Amino acid sequence: MKTSDLHTLFLECNAICTDTRLVKENDLFFALTGDNFNGNTFAKTALNNGAKYAIIDDSEYHIPGQTYLVDDVLETLQHLASFHRDYLNIPIIALTGSNGKTTTKELINVVLSQKYSTTATIGNLNNHIGVPLTLLSMNDKTEIGIVEMGANHLKEIETLCAIAKPNFGYITNFGKAHLEGFGSLEGVIQGKSELYTFLKSTHGLAFINAKDDKQLEITSDTKTVSFGDHTTQTETIIDLITADPFVVSRYQNMQIESQLIGAYNFTNISAAIAIGSYFEVSHTDIKQAIESYTPSNNRSQIITKGKTKIILDAYNANPTSMKAALESFHLIKDANKIAIIGDMFELGETAKQEHQNIIDLAINLNIDKLIVIGALFNTTTITSNKIQAFNTFEAFKESLDPSELEQSTILIKASRGMKLERILDLI
C-alpha cells in the first residue's frame, strides 16, 4: 500500500490509536507488535470498539474492507508520520538532551502557544513510536510542532530526525545518562549531537546555550541562535536572580517568577524564553507563560504537608541530574533539610563509582540528613553519620518514624523504577 494512499485513509479518520483500550470512534488502529504480544490479534477488537480501519502485517487477521495489510506495521507508522509532516509543511522544533527534556518542551510549548497554535509531545512519548504519534496528532490548525526525542543508544536521534525532519533543534545538555547504552559521556555527546548533524545537513537552526562550551564547539559550523546571561556575547540575555527554591529570572528588565525549583531549571526557562523571542512572542506574553506554568508528574513539585515542605523530583535521575538537584538543595536556606535519594539506573559498569561520587558530594553539602535507598547505593562506602542507608524501600518504610520528617524540608530524587513518590504516603 502506498504511503500516499494510507495518508488519504488517515485523513478520513479522527486519530491514530495503538491500544484497543483507548480506541475511539473513527480511529485508525495500528496493530503494533511487542516483545510479548502480537498486535495483529487485537485488530478485530479495535474495529469492534469503533476503529474505522486497522493496519496489520499478518494476513491471518485480514478482514475485507476493514484491515489493510502492510509489510511492517511499525515502519508503516513511521513512514506515514514522515509523509504527514511533509504534508503539513510547518516548522518543527526538536529537542533532546540528558536532563530536562520534558520540562523544557512544556515550557517552550506554553510560551509559543501564546501566539501560535502548537502541538507538542504528550508526556514523554519521545521514542520510535512516540515521535510518529506526536507528528500524526498534528493537523491543519497546527502552526508549530514541538517534538521531544529520547535516546539511549547511538543512531536513535538520527532515526527520529529522519522521521520528524526538524527545522529547529535544541539540546538541553550532555550528561551522564544511559551510560549503559551509550558507553560513556563521549558516547552521550555523539548520540545527542546527531540532532546537530541533521540540522547542519538540512540548513536548519540550532538554539544553543552560550555558557555550554561543548555546544559552542560542536555547532561552530552550524546556523545557531544562542542565549546566556550578561557575561556572554549572545542574542538573548537572561540572568538568574535567585533559586531559593523557586527560579526567579531577569529578562528585558522584567522579573519572571517561575513555579519551578532549582537552579538547574534556570537553563530550561532560558531556552524557552530564547525560542519564544526568536518566534516573536511578546516579552509580556513570555513572562505570563513562564509564570503560569506549574510542574506536575513528580517533576520539581513543591508539596506541603503541615509544616513539612517536600521537593518532589522523583520522575527520574542520573548522576548529572542528581548532582544538580543536591547542589540546588544545598543552596536553600531552610532549616532541617533532609535529602532522600534512590538508586540511579542504566549506568552499566560505572554504576558503583557514580553512586559513590554522589555520596562523596553529599557529605560536604549543607544538608542535615541524607537517606539513601537501593541496592546500588548500598555498595558505596559511607563515612558520615549524617547518612542512613537502606537496601530496599520496604526496609526504609519499616524503620521510619514519621515524626523524624516533620517540620523539615525534604528532597526526594531517584530513578523512575525506585518509585520514591511512595514516601508521600508516609509523611
N, C-alpha and C positions, 0 to 999 in steps of 0.2 A: 504494500500500500504506500503510495507516495505521501510524503510529509505534507504537501500542499493539500491533498485530499483529506487527510486526517485533520488538518487545521480547519478545514471547512466544517467538518463534523463537530470539532471542538467549539467553534463559534455558535453552533446550534444549541450547545449545552450551557448550563449555568456555571459549572465549576468542574475542576478535576477532583477526584476522590480516589484514595488508595486503601481505604479502610471501610469495610462493609458496615461497621458500627456507626459510621459518620455519614453514610450516603444520604443525600437529599434528592428530592425530585428533580429530574432532568440533569443529573450529574453525568460526567464521562468517567467511567471507572477504569483504572489501570491495574491489572492483576499482577502486581509486583510479587516476585518470589523471594523469600528469605532463606536463611541457612536451615531453618527448621520447619518451613511450610511451603506449600505450592500455591501461589496466589491464584492460579487458574481455577482451583477448586471453589473459589469464592465468587466467581463471575456470575453464576446463576442467582446467588443470594443477593448480590449487588443489584442485579436487574429487578429482582422481586421487590427490593427495598426502594425502588424508584429511579435507579440509574437508567439513562436513555440508551447508552451503549456501553459495552465493555471491551477493552483491548486485552487480548490474550496471546500467548505464544505456544499453546498446546492445542492441537486440532481436536483432541478428545473432548474438549469442553466447548466446542463451537455450537452456537445457537443461531441459525439462519436469521439474518436481518437485525440481530441484536449484538452479536460479537464480531470483532474484526481481528483476524489472525495476523500476527507480525512475527518476525524472527526473534526479537528480544524485546520484552516489554519495557525494561529499564532504558535501553538505548533509544527506543522509540519515544519514551517520555522526554529524554534529554534532547533529541532532535526536534521534537515538537516545540519544546521550550525555546530553543535557539531560533527556530523559524518564527515563533510568535514575537520574540524580541526584535527580530528584523522587521516584522510586520508593523509593530508599534512605532519603531524608529524614534525612541525617546532617549534622553540622557539617562545612563545607568551609572550609579556610583557604587563601586565595590569596596568593601573594607575587610581586612583580615588583621592578624596580629596575635601575639601570645596572650595578652590580657586586655580586658576592657572592650572587646568587640561589640558585645550585645548592648552594653550601656552607651557606647559611642554611637552605635547605629540608631538607638532610640532617641538620643539627643539630636542627632542630625535630622531625624525624621520630624521631631516636634518643631525644630527651627524652620526647616524648609516648608513644612505644611502651613506655616503662617502665610505663605504667598502662593504655594503650588498645591495641586492635588498629587499627593505622593502615595506610593505603595512600597512598603518595606518588609523585609523578612520578619515573619512572626516568630517570636521566641528566639530559639537558636537553631531553626531549620536551615542549617548552613552547609550541608554536605551534598553529595552527588544526587541525592533525591530532593533534599530541601531547596536547593538553589533552583532546579527546574520548577518545582511547585510555586516558589516565590514569583518567578517570571510569568508563570501561567495564571497567577492571581491578578496580574496587571491587565487593565482594559483600556479602551479608547478614552477614558476620562483621566487616566494616569498621565501626569506631566513629567514626573521624575521618579525613577525606580532606585531603591536603595537595597543592595544585596550584600548580606553578610556571608563570608566564606570561611569555613573552618577546615583545618587540615592537620593530620598527624604523621604524614609521610611526604616525601618529595613527589613532585608531579601532580599532586592533588589540586593545588591552586591553579596550576597550568590548565588542567582539565576543566575546572569550574569557569575559568576565564574564557575558554573556548566556547563554552555554552552561553555564558551571560554577555560576552563581548562588551565589557565596561568601557565607557569613555573617560571615566574618572576613577581614581582609586586612592585609598588611604590605608596605611599600615600603622596600627596603634603603637606597636613596639616589637622588639625582638627579645623574648625572654626564655627562661628555662622551662618550657612547657613541652610535653610529648617527646621528651628526650629518648624514650624507648623506641619511638618510631623514626625520629629524625636523626638519632645517633649522637648528636652533640649540638651545642649552641650554634656552631657554624652551619650545621645542617638545618637548624631552625631558620637562620638568616637566609640561606639559599632557598629554602622552600617557600617562605613568605614572600621573598623578593620575586618570585615568579609573577606576581601581580605587576611589579615594576617592569619586568621584561615584556609582558603583554602590552602595557601602556606605551612603552617605548616603540614597540614594533608597529603599533596602530596609531601612533601620533596622538595618544591620549595624554591626560594631565594627571599628575600625582600631587596630592596635598601632603606636605611633609612638615614635621616638627623641626624647626630650626635649631633646637637645642639637642637634637639627636644626631651625633656625629656620623653614625653608621648610615642613617637615612640620607644625610647630605652627601656622603661618599658614594653610595650606590646609585643615587639619582643625578649624579653630576652631568650626565649626558641625556637627561630626560626632561621634558617640559614639566615645570613644577610651580606651585604656589605654596609659600611657606607661612608659618605662623610661629610666634615666640613671644618672649617678654621684652622689656625695654632694653635688655642687654644684647639683643640680637638685631641684625640687619634683615628685616623681613617685612612682608606686605601687611600682615595683621599682627598688631601688638596687644597682648592680653597679659596683665600682671596678676599674680596671686597676692591677695591681701591677707587672708587667713584660712586655716582649715582646722578649726577648733570647736566642734568637729566638722561643721558644715563648710563647704568650699565657698569662699567669697572672692570674686574676681573684679578687676577694673578693666573696662573696655570702653573706648571712646568717651572718656570722662564720666562713665556711668558705673555705678557699683552694682554688680549682679550677685544676688544672694541665692545660691542654689540650695536644694534639699539633698545634695549628695555629700557624703562624708569622705574624709581622707584626702591628703594632698595628691595622691595618685589619680584622683578623679579630675584634678585641675586640667591635666592634659586632654582628657576626654571632652571636657567642656570647651576647652580652647579650640579643639578640632571642629566641633560643631559650630562655634562662633565663626571660625575662618571660612568654613564651607558655606555657611549662611551668608556671610559677607560677599563671597565670590558670586553667589547667585542672587545678589542684590536684595536680600531680605533687609528690611529697615532695622536700624540699631535698636529702636524701641521694641520691635517685634522679636528680635533675637533675645533681648533681656526678658521679655514676658515669657517666651517659650522656655528658656533655661530655668527661670524661677518657678514655673508651674510644673515642671517635670518631677514626678515622685517615683523613686525606685521601688521595685517590687521583686517578688520571686527570690527572696533570700539574698538579694544583691544590695549591699551597702544600705541596709534599712536600719533606722533607729526605732527601737521598740521600748516603751516604758512600762514597767510593771511595778506599781507602788513607787518606792524611792530607788528602784534599780533601773539603770539605763543599759540597754543591750544594743550593741552594734552587730547586727546580723549580716555576715558576709560569707555565708556557708554554701553558696551555689557551687563554687569550685575553687581550686587552689593549685599553685605550682610554686617552686622556690622564689620566682621573681615577685609574684603577687603576694605571697606570704610575707616576704621581707618588707614589701611596700606597706602592707596592712599593719604589721607590727611597728614599723618606724613611724607611721602616721599615728598609731595608738600611743606611742611614746610621747608625742608632742601634745596630746590632750592634757589639760591641766587639772582634770578631775582627781579627787582623792579616791583611794581604794580601787585601783584598776586591776582587773583580772582578765587575762587572756586565756581562752580555752581553744586550743587548736588541735586539729586531727591530721592524720596521715595524708600525704600528697602522692598521688598515683601516677603511673605511666612514666616513671623516671629511669627504668632499666637498671643498668649496673651502677648508676650514680645515686641511687635511692638512699643508701645508708649515709653517704657523705653529705648529701643535700639536707637530710634531716638533722644531721649533726651540726651543719652550718646554721640552721635555724635555732637550734638550742644554744649554740655559742653566741649568736647575735642577741637573743632574748635575755640572756643573763645580764647583759650590760645596759639594757634599756630601762626606762622609767616605768616599770610595770611591777606592781606589788606581788602578784602571784601568777605563775604560768602553769596551766594544766594541759598536759599533752595526752592524746588518746590515740591508740592504734599500735599495731604490731611493728610498724616501721619506726615510729618514734621510740619504741621500746628497745630498739637495737642501739640507741645512742648512749653516750657516756654523759651522765648528769652529775654536775659537781656543785650545784647550788640548792640550798634548802628551800628556795622560793619556788622550786619546780616540783610538781607532782606528776607521776606518770602512771597511766592505766593502759593495759593491753587491749581492752575492749570497751565499748560504750557501756555494756552491761556492768562491767567491773566499776566503772566510774559512777554509774547510777546507784549501785548498791552502797557505795562508800559515801555518797554525797549527803551532807547535811544542808538542806536548802537555806538555812539561816546564814550559812557561810557566804552566800552570794547576795544577801540583802544589802541595800544601801551602798551599792557599788556600781562601777561602770565596767561592763563585760564585753569583750570582743570574742566573737565566735567565728572561726575560719577553718575550713578544711576542704578536701576534695569532695565532689558530689556523692561518691559512694559511701562516705562516712555518715551522711545524714545527720549532721550535728544540730540541725534546726530542732531536733527532738529535745534538746536541752530546754527550749522554751517551756515545755510542759512540766519541767522540774523546778522552775523558778516561781 
